[in-house]
């Protein structure tokens, strides 16, 4: 029997989410990669009323567990994103519940978010994890992002990764390439001849 796949949903972050975001920013994995929780909290609180920033709470089966934000790459000029086409969006995200890290949720909801943003008109998406954040890089690759370059950002050495809808559709999920389109290992047994 096949297990039910989790259902992911996104809703706008509001002022009511600030206590939750403060708590999540203090989670060990988030603190390690996002930095000082107090500083990051001030930035998130300030962005709540910023029309150029889309802030989302991500839920799985109705349970909030992650945060994602996206913005037009040319709204906040960053040298490593300046070459991207008009309308491209950058994504930043973290999983706030430590027990949800490393279970495939990041790749799943980021793939869904990326597909939605592209369907809404973004020609491509960018994400730039820290160079040492290998867990995030693997999750983003499984979500359909591909490494473009190693870059230096204000936060330090990073890996610029791109999601392009046509490329992502061609590559599919990594597991699909190994097991076939439906997750079933293809059979190469020869049929007995009649």
Secondary structure as UniProt FT lines:
FT   STRAND          8..12
FT   HELIX           15..17
FT   HELIX           18..25
FT   HELIX           28..34
FT   HELIX           37..47
FT   TURN            48..49
FT   TURN            51..52
FT   STRAND          53..60
FT   TURN            61..62
FT   STRAND          63..72
FT   TURN            73..75
FT   HELIX           79..81
FT   TURN            82..83
FT   TURN            86..87
FT   STRAND          89..95
FT   HELIX           98..100
FT   TURN            101..104
FT   HELIX           105..119
FT   TURN            120..121
FT   STRAND          125..130
FT   TURN            131..132
FT   HELIX           134..143
FT   STRAND          146..153
FT   TURN            154..155
FT   STRAND          156..163
FT   HELIX           165..171
FT   HELIX           174..179
FT   TURN            181..182
//
